Amino acid sequence: MMARQGAALRYAIVGAGMAGILAAIKLRQNGEDFTVFEKADRIGGTWRENRYPGLTCDVPAHAYTYSFEPYPEWQAFYATGGEIQTYFEAVVAKYGIGPAIRFGAEVTALDWNEATAQWTVMLAGGEREAFDVVMPRRACCIIRAFPPCRGSTALPDRPFTRRSGLTTHPSMGPGSG
Ligand SMILES: Cc1cc2nc3c(=O)[nH]c(=O)nc-3n(C[C@H](O)[C@H](O)[C@H](O)COP(=O)(O)OP(=O)(O)OC[C@H]3O[C@@H](n4cnc5c(N)ncnc54)[C@H](O)[C@@H]3O)c2cc1C
């Protein structure tokens, strides 16, 4: 393994959800060179993706907030998903993270190169880019999964079943306020 002597490290962050935004802010404050890869077209992760009516965070709003970025605007003790999304968008704007986020950039694979001591980040479109540090994201919360149900013919692209009425998913609501 041959580390690159003296060169500034390049960081890749996968996902612009709560965790990725925090990592980006901290790297920016340290003057680091980073790129956030976000497969969607907006930041927010869980709070962008899930929008069923009544979606509310079970952690008190003032605790579900970056410690360095308090938010006096919370409307209630427990914030709605829509409010949390608004909060994250305000934080991203305040810290100027937006230009460092590549939207529509889905990371499909990471490949470690022992010779250069770098990761190759591979994107869905076939693009490849080398980074020294990668902060991956599992996105466990926002994969739309429809478990098979007895009597149901639900398919991932078909929110309605033929025989058993409505099949739904938290990301398919009209909006959570
Ligand atoms: C319906 C629901 C309700 C929840 N309620 C609560 C709650 O009440 N209290 C609580 O504490 N937590 C709750 N959570 C958990 C919540 O997800 C976490 O609190 C937090 O939002 C996770 O942030 P994250 O950045 O780690 O991940 P996420 O919010 O999942 O963000 C990940 C981001 O990475 C992107 N991404 C994923 N894979 C790739 C890829 N391969 N390439 C590029 N981009 C990628 C996604 O598009 C997304 O924007 C809830 C989750 C769900 C789904």
The ligand as an SDF file (V2000), in Angstrom:
LIG
                    3D

 53 58  0  0  0  0  0  0  0  0999 V2000
  -41.1570    5.9450    8.3820 C   0  0  0  0  0  0  0  0  0  0  0  0
  -39.9640    6.2360    9.2670 C   0  0  0  0  0  0  0  0  0  0  0  0
  -40.1670    6.8490   10.4860 C   0  0  0  0  0  0  0  0  0  0  0  0
  -39.0580    7.1270   11.3040 C   0  0  0  0  0  0  0  0  0  0  0  0
  -39.2970    7.7200   12.4900 N   0  0  0  0  0  0  0  0  0  0  0  0
  -38.2610    7.9900   13.2980 C   0  0  0  0  0  0  0  0  0  0  0  0
  -38.4980    8.6020   14.5580 C   0  0  0  0  0  0  0  0  0  0  0  0
  -39.6410    8.8430   14.9200 O   0  0  0  0  0  0  0  0  0  0  0  0
  -37.4180    8.8790   15.3500 N   0  0  0  0  0  0  0  0  0  0  0  0
  -36.1410    8.5830   14.9480 C   0  0  0  0  0  0  0  0  0  0  0  0
  -35.2070    8.8520   15.6980 O   0  0  0  0  0  0  0  0  0  0  0  0
  -35.9080    8.0020   13.7700 N   0  0  0  0  0  0  0  0  0  0  0  0
  -36.9260    7.6940   12.9410 C   0  0  0  0  0  0  0  0  0  0  0  0
  -36.6950    7.0890   11.7530 N   0  0  0  0  0  0  0  0  0  0  0  0
  -35.3040    6.7540   11.4410 C   0  0  0  0  0  0  0  0  0  0  0  0
  -34.6720    7.8100   10.5390 C   0  0  0  0  0  0  0  0  0  0  0  0
  -34.4820    7.2150    9.2970 O   0  0  0  0  0  0  0  0  0  0  0  0
  -33.3560    8.2750   11.1400 C   0  0  0  0  0  0  0  0  0  0  0  0
  -33.6620    8.9900   12.3430 O   0  0  0  0  0  0  0  0  0  0  0  0
  -32.5350    9.2210   10.2420 C   0  0  0  0  0  0  0  0  0  0  0  0
  -33.3600   10.0050    9.4240 O   0  0  0  0  0  0  0  0  0  0  0  0
  -31.6080    8.3990    9.3630 C   0  0  0  0  0  0  0  0  0  0  0  0
  -30.7840    9.3300    8.6500 O   0  0  0  0  0  0  0  0  0  0  0  0
  -29.6740    8.7790    7.6940 P   0  0  0  0  0  0  0  0  0  0  0  0
  -28.9970    9.9620    7.0570 O   0  0  0  0  0  0  0  0  0  0  0  0
  -28.8110    7.8160    8.4070 O   0  0  0  0  0  0  0  0  0  0  0  0
  -30.4380    7.9080    6.5660 O   0  0  0  0  0  0  0  0  0  0  0  0
  -31.5920    8.2660    5.5550 P   0  0  0  0  0  0  0  0  0  0  0  0
  -32.4990    9.2920    6.0950 O   0  0  0  0  0  0  0  0  0  0  0  0
  -32.1590    6.9430    5.1480 O   0  0  0  0  0  0  0  0  0  0  0  0
  -30.8320    8.9310    4.3010 O   0  0  0  0  0  0  0  0  0  0  0  0
  -30.0210    8.1670    3.4350 C   0  0  0  0  0  0  0  0  0  0  0  0
  -29.8360    8.9250    2.1380 C   0  0  0  0  0  0  0  0  0  0  0  0
  -28.9360    8.1820    1.3130 O   0  0  0  0  0  0  0  0  0  0  0  0
  -29.4250    8.1510   -0.0010 C   0  0  0  0  0  0  0  0  0  0  0  0
  -28.8900    6.9270   -0.5960 N   0  0  0  0  0  0  0  0  0  0  0  0
  -29.1250    5.6590   -0.1840 C   0  0  0  0  0  0  0  0  0  0  0  0
  -28.4270    4.7800   -0.9120 N   0  0  0  0  0  0  0  0  0  0  0  0
  -27.7240    5.5200   -1.8000 C   0  0  0  0  0  0  0  0  0  0  0  0
  -26.8110    5.1690   -2.8190 C   0  0  0  0  0  0  0  0  0  0  0  0
  -26.4920    3.8950   -3.0670 N   0  0  0  0  0  0  0  0  0  0  0  0
  -26.2430    6.1580   -3.5570 N   0  0  0  0  0  0  0  0  0  0  0  0
  -26.5620    7.4610   -3.3080 C   0  0  0  0  0  0  0  0  0  0  0  0
  -27.4350    7.8380   -2.3480 N   0  0  0  0  0  0  0  0  0  0  0  0
  -27.9930    6.8790   -1.5960 C   0  0  0  0  0  0  0  0  0  0  0  0
  -30.9320    8.1480    0.1570 C   0  0  0  0  0  0  0  0  0  0  0  0
  -31.6140    8.6060   -1.0080 O   0  0  0  0  0  0  0  0  0  0  0  0
  -31.1150    9.0890    1.3400 C   0  0  0  0  0  0  0  0  0  0  0  0
  -31.3020   10.4340    0.9250 O   0  0  0  0  0  0  0  0  0  0  0  0
  -37.7510    6.7750   10.9140 C   0  0  0  0  0  0  0  0  0  0  0  0
  -37.5700    6.1400    9.6810 C   0  0  0  0  0  0  0  0  0  0  0  0
  -38.6620    5.8750    8.8780 C   0  0  0  0  0  0  0  0  0  0  0  0
  -38.4370    5.1820    7.5620 C   0  0  0  0  0  0  0  0  0  0  0  0
  1  2  1  0
  2  3  1  0
  2 52  2  0
  3  4  2  0
  4  5  1  0
  4 50  1  0
  5  6  2  0
  6  7  1  0
  6 13  1  0
  7  8  2  0
  7  9  1  0
  9 10  1  0
 10 11  2  0
 10 12  1  0
 12 13  2  0
 13 14  1  0
 14 15  1  0
 14 50  1  0
 15 16  1  0
 16 17  1  0
 16 18  1  0
 18 19  1  0
 18 20  1  0
 20 21  1  0
 20 22  1  0
 22 23  1  0
 23 24  1  0
 24 25  2  0
 24 26  1  0
 24 27  1  0
 27 28  1  0
 28 29  2  0
 28 30  1  0
 28 31  1  0
 31 32  1  0
 32 33  1  0
 33 34  1  0
 33 48  1  0
 34 35  1  0
 35 36  1  0
 35 46  1  0
 36 37  1  0
 36 45  1  0
 37 38  2  0
 38 39  1  0
 39 40  1  0
 39 45  2  0
 40 41  1  0
 40 42  2  0
 42 43  1  0
 43 44  2  0
 44 45  1  0
 46 47  1  0
 46 48  1  0
 48 49  1  0
 50 51  2  0
 51 52  1  0
 52 53  1  0
M  END
$$$$
